[in-house]
């Protein structure tokens, strides 16, 4: 399973919003510049994240985007699934609505791929945006102390 730029850049944008959670709404242009993402591409990603309720848009001169929930309540897995779809190393072991496979009852590798799926999901669902922010703050502190 390979993560596309949708999941990668979407998570970077959500991290940026999380790092500034509680402040003024952030224009997409600012997020795009800070995260080195095309503003046009970011607009597409944010539209999906807004539609499923992970971000809110604020209109007006001081408008922009904010997280719809505190960073502690948004898991990395929420963002990845919103942009990439269900975790699925193979379609036959997809988290939601796996495709039918006539070899399912005797496929020797199916259980392995199901375990891979579960491991990936467990990691993605164990990390919140708040966790990412805390790690970034620790890394920044360690760089200034060195």
VOPATOR-521624 format. One record per residue (C-alpha): x, y, z; residue in three letters. Coordinates in Angstrom, 2 decimals, m for minus. Layout:
// residues N
<rec east="X" north="Y" up="Z" resn="ALA"/>
...
//
This chain:
// residues 146
<rec east="0.00" north="0.00" up="0.00" resn="UNK"/>
<rec east="1.36" north="3.35" up="m1.00" resn="UNK"/>
<rec east="0.08" north="6.61" up="0.41" resn="UNK"/>
<rec east="m0.56" north="9.22" up="m2.28" resn="UNK"/>
<rec east="0.12" north="12.93" up="m2.07" resn="UNK"/>
<rec east="m3.53" north="13.41" up="m1.07" resn="UNK"/>
<rec east="m2.96" north="11.71" up="2.27" resn="UNK"/>
<rec east="0.54" north="13.08" up="2.74" resn="UNK"/>
<rec east="m0.26" north="16.71" up="1.93" resn="UNK"/>
<rec east="m3.65" north="16.57" up="3.63" resn="UNK"/>
<rec east="m2.00" north="15.44" up="6.85" resn="UNK"/>
<rec east="0.62" north="18.20" up="6.54" resn="UNK"/>
<rec east="m2.16" north="20.78" up="6.15" resn="UNK"/>
<rec east="m4.10" north="19.39" up="9.11" resn="UNK"/>
<rec east="m0.90" north="19.44" up="11.19" resn="UNK"/>
<rec east="m0.41" north="23.10" up="10.25" resn="UNK"/>
<rec east="m3.96" north="23.94" up="11.35" resn="UNK"/>
<rec east="m3.41" north="21.97" up="14.56" resn="UNK"/>
<rec east="m0.19" north="23.87" up="15.35" resn="UNK"/>
<rec east="m2.24" north="27.09" up="15.19" resn="UNK"/>
<rec east="m5.37" north="25.74" up="16.84" resn="UNK"/>
<rec east="m7.18" north="28.33" up="18.93" resn="UNK"/>
<rec east="m5.87" north="31.28" up="16.95" resn="UNK"/>
<rec east="m7.43" north="33.16" up="14.04" resn="UNK"/>
<rec east="m8.62" north="31.28" up="10.95" resn="UNK"/>
<rec east="m5.74" north="30.58" up="8.60" resn="UNK"/>
<rec east="m6.00" north="31.38" up="4.89" resn="UNK"/>
<rec east="m5.19" north="28.43" up="2.62" resn="UNK"/>
<rec east="m2.51" north="30.49" up="0.94" resn="UNK"/>
<rec east="m0.62" north="30.69" up="4.22" resn="UNK"/>
<rec east="m0.91" north="26.93" up="4.87" resn="UNK"/>
<rec east="0.15" north="26.20" up="1.29" resn="UNK"/>
<rec east="3.24" north="28.41" up="1.63" resn="UNK"/>
<rec east="4.26" north="27.05" up="5.04" resn="UNK"/>
<rec east="3.82" north="23.43" up="3.96" resn="UNK"/>
<rec east="5.12" north="23.88" up="0.40" resn="UNK"/>
<rec east="1.90" north="22.60" up="m1.18" resn="UNK"/>
<rec east="0.20" north="23.94" up="m4.29" resn="UNK"/>
<rec east="m2.66" north="26.20" up="m3.18" resn="UNK"/>
<rec east="m4.90" north="24.82" up="m5.92" resn="UNK"/>
<rec east="m4.23" north="21.22" up="m4.84" resn="UNK"/>
<rec east="m4.73" north="22.16" up="m1.19" resn="UNK"/>
<rec east="m8.15" north="23.65" up="m2.03" resn="UNK"/>
<rec east="m9.22" north="20.25" up="m3.35" resn="UNK"/>
<rec east="m7.98" north="18.44" up="m0.25" resn="UNK"/>
<rec east="m9.54" north="20.92" up="2.18" resn="UNK"/>
<rec east="m12.89" north="20.63" up="0.38" resn="UNK"/>
<rec east="m12.93" north="16.90" up="1.19" resn="UNK"/>
<rec east="m11.84" north="17.47" up="4.79" resn="UNK"/>
<rec east="m14.52" north="20.16" up="5.22" resn="UNK"/>
<rec east="m17.20" north="17.95" up="3.73" resn="UNK"/>
<rec east="m16.57" north="15.19" up="6.29" resn="UNK"/>
<rec east="m16.37" north="17.66" up="9.17" resn="UNK"/>
<rec east="m12.67" north="17.78" up="10.04" resn="UNK"/>
<rec east="m12.22" north="21.46" up="9.15" resn="UNK"/>
<rec east="m14.46" north="24.52" up="9.09" resn="UNK"/>
<rec east="m14.26" north="27.49" up="6.77" resn="UNK"/>
<rec east="m14.71" north="31.00" up="8.10" resn="UNK"/>
<rec east="m15.78" north="33.65" up="5.59" resn="UNK"/>
<rec east="m14.81" north="37.27" up="5.54" resn="UNK"/>
<rec east="m11.75" north="39.46" up="5.45" resn="UNK"/>
<rec east="m10.21" north="37.65" up="8.39" resn="UNK"/>
<rec east="m11.45" north="34.29" up="7.15" resn="UNK"/>
<rec east="m9.70" north="31.06" up="6.53" resn="UNK"/>
<rec east="m9.79" north="27.55" up="7.93" resn="UNK"/>
<rec east="m9.77" north="26.06" up="11.40" resn="UNK"/>
<rec east="m10.03" north="22.54" up="12.75" resn="UNK"/>
<rec east="m13.62" north="21.51" up="13.43" resn="UNK"/>
<rec east="m12.53" north="19.65" up="16.59" resn="UNK"/>
<rec east="m9.61" north="19.95" up="19.00" resn="UNK"/>
<rec east="m6.37" north="18.36" up="17.74" resn="UNK"/>
<rec east="m6.67" north="15.76" up="20.51" resn="UNK"/>
<rec east="m9.86" north="14.45" up="18.89" resn="UNK"/>
<rec east="m8.58" north="14.08" up="15.33" resn="UNK"/>
<rec east="m6.58" north="10.95" up="14.58" resn="UNK"/>
<rec east="m4.12" north="10.61" up="11.74" resn="UNK"/>
<rec east="m6.28" north="7.68" up="10.58" resn="UNK"/>
<rec east="m9.29" north="10.01" up="10.24" resn="UNK"/>
<rec east="m7.38" north="12.25" up="7.86" resn="UNK"/>
<rec east="m5.83" north="9.42" up="5.84" resn="UNK"/>
<rec east="m9.15" north="7.58" up="5.43" resn="UNK"/>
<rec east="m10.94" north="10.80" up="4.43" resn="UNK"/>
<rec east="m8.47" north="11.43" up="1.63" resn="UNK"/>
<rec east="m7.30" north="7.95" up="0.65" resn="UNK"/>
<rec east="m10.25" north="5.73" up="1.50" resn="UNK"/>
<rec east="m10.20" north="2.63" up="3.67" resn="UNK"/>
<rec east="m6.93" north="1.03" up="4.70" resn="UNK"/>
<rec east="m6.41" north="m1.79" up="2.21" resn="UNK"/>
<rec east="m3.13" north="m3.40" up="1.22" resn="UNK"/>
<rec east="m5.34" north="m5.51" up="m1.11" resn="UNK"/>
<rec east="m8.98" north="m4.99" up="m2.08" resn="UNK"/>
<rec east="m9.98" north="m8.36" up="m0.60" resn="UNK"/>
<rec east="m8.94" north="m7.23" up="2.89" resn="UNK"/>
<rec east="m10.20" north="m3.64" up="2.73" resn="UNK"/>
<rec east="m11.43" north="m2.25" up="6.07" resn="UNK"/>
<rec east="m14.86" north="m1.56" up="4.67" resn="UNK"/>
<rec east="m16.62" north="m3.67" up="2.07" resn="UNK"/>
<rec east="m13.76" north="m5.92" up="0.97" resn="UNK"/>
<rec east="m14.16" north="m7.24" up="m2.55" resn="UNK"/>
<rec east="m15.27" north="m10.82" up="m2.96" resn="UNK"/>
<rec east="m12.55" north="m13.31" up="m3.75" resn="UNK"/>
<rec east="m13.36" north="m16.88" up="m4.70" resn="UNK"/>
<rec east="m10.08" north="m18.01" up="m3.12" resn="UNK"/>
<rec east="m10.87" north="m16.41" up="0.25" resn="UNK"/>
<rec east="m11.43" north="m19.67" up="2.14" resn="UNK"/>
<rec east="m8.04" north="m21.12" up="1.19" resn="UNK"/>
<rec east="m5.85" north="m18.12" up="0.30" resn="UNK"/>
<rec east="m2.67" north="m18.58" up="2.28" resn="UNK"/>
<rec east="m1.64" north="m14.91" up="2.12" resn="UNK"/>
<rec east="m4.99" north="m13.28" up="2.90" resn="UNK"/>
<rec east="m4.50" north="m13.46" up="6.67" resn="UNK"/>
<rec east="m1.08" north="m11.86" up="6.34" resn="UNK"/>
<rec east="m2.52" north="m8.91" up="4.41" resn="UNK"/>
<rec east="m5.34" north="m8.58" up="6.94" resn="UNK"/>
<rec east="m2.76" north="m8.38" up="9.73" resn="UNK"/>
<rec east="m0.80" north="m5.77" up="7.78" resn="UNK"/>
<rec east="m4.03" north="m3.75" up="7.35" resn="UNK"/>
<rec east="m4.79" north="m4.02" up="11.06" resn="UNK"/>
<rec east="m1.27" north="m2.96" up="12.04" resn="UNK"/>
<rec east="m1.36" north="0.08" up="9.78" resn="UNK"/>
<rec east="m4.80" north="1.06" up="11.08" resn="UNK"/>
<rec east="m3.66" north="0.62" up="14.68" resn="UNK"/>
<rec east="m0.71" north="2.97" up="14.19" resn="UNK"/>
<rec east="m2.72" north="5.60" up="12.29" resn="UNK"/>
<rec east="m5.51" north="5.49" up="14.86" resn="UNK"/>
<rec east="m3.13" north="5.75" up="17.82" resn="UNK"/>
<rec east="m1.71" north="9.14" up="16.82" resn="UNK"/>
<rec east="m3.67" north="12.38" up="17.10" resn="UNK"/>
<rec east="m2.88" north="15.76" up="15.62" resn="UNK"/>
<rec east="m2.12" north="16.86" up="19.17" resn="UNK"/>
<rec east="0.50" north="14.09" up="19.41" resn="UNK"/>
<rec east="2.08" north="15.38" up="16.20" resn="UNK"/>
<rec east="2.16" north="18.93" up="17.60" resn="UNK"/>
<rec east="3.81" north="17.77" up="20.81" resn="UNK"/>
<rec east="6.44" north="15.85" up="18.83" resn="UNK"/>
<rec east="7.12" north="18.91" up="16.69" resn="UNK"/>
<rec east="7.50" north="21.09" up="19.79" resn="UNK"/>
<rec east="9.90" north="18.54" up="21.32" resn="UNK"/>
<rec east="11.93" north="18.43" up="18.12" resn="UNK"/>
<rec east="12.06" north="22.25" up="18.01" resn="UNK"/>
<rec east="13.17" north="22.36" up="21.66" resn="UNK"/>
<rec east="15.89" north="19.77" up="21.01" resn="UNK"/>
<rec east="17.17" north="21.77" up="18.01" resn="UNK"/>
<rec east="17.42" north="24.98" up="20.06" resn="UNK"/>
<rec east="19.16" north="23.18" up="22.92" resn="UNK"/>
<rec east="21.79" north="21.57" up="20.69" resn="UNK"/>
//
